[in-house]
Amino acid sequence: MIEKWKEWCNEKLSYEGKARKIGLLVSGGADSAMALYVLSKHILDCDKDKIFSKSIIVPMHGWDQRRINVYSPDSAKDVIKVVKKLIPEAPIKNLQICGYYKEKGEEKAKYHNPFAYMLVKENIIDVYYSGSTKQPEGHVMKKLKMEDLKRTEDLQRKKGPMGSYTKRELALLYKDYGLMEDLFPVTVSCIGDAPQPCKNCWWCLEKYDAFGMYDGGVK
């Protein structure tokens, strides 16, 4: 699998030895979990070569309080815990959580962007990125009957290291890095407000197509 994320890191995160506080949106899903993992790897590799030391990752999570049966920050915390176990020296700081009540049809950016700007103003982060992958190819969306399902696509949010991958390509990364046993099982992609995956939302369909299973290994 071509490590396109390395190209992104070299382009976006090389700044002549200057340490940065990198905000990363960590939803708890498979996309941002991988983004957190590879960013941690990249920073540590660069530190060994003295390219830029003491850079840190500040995980960020937006919690839609309209969901009353699922507390989504738990998924992000589980992902962070596993990444720290896999990479003990990972420069990951405390999770920053923004709670909001999103009305139906509203985009998450309405709440995520002001949250990020506040963290910049408070000098907690210097820049922030999304951990999400790009949309599936057209024929995949047609096959999965996803055309009528709406996905929030925030054009203002800066694309992160997974931004050039489809979910199918992401699945190959998980397998290549041996993360299917440790990291993948704790990821939660479904946006349904229930303990079990709904199997109908965009993120359930996309995950099942790529990995052959829903959240928690449900088939």
ABEGO torsion letter per residue (X at the ends): XBBAAAAAAAAAABBGGBBBBBBBBBAGBAAAAAAAAAAAAAAAAAAAAGABBGBBBBBBBBBBAABAABBAAAAAAAAAAAAAAABAABBBBBBBBBBBBBBBGBBAAAAAAAAAAAAAAAGABABBBBABBBBBBAAAAAAAGAAABBBBBBAABBBBAAAABBAAAAAAAAAAAGAAAAAAAABBABABBBABBAGABAAAAAAAAAAGBBBGGBX
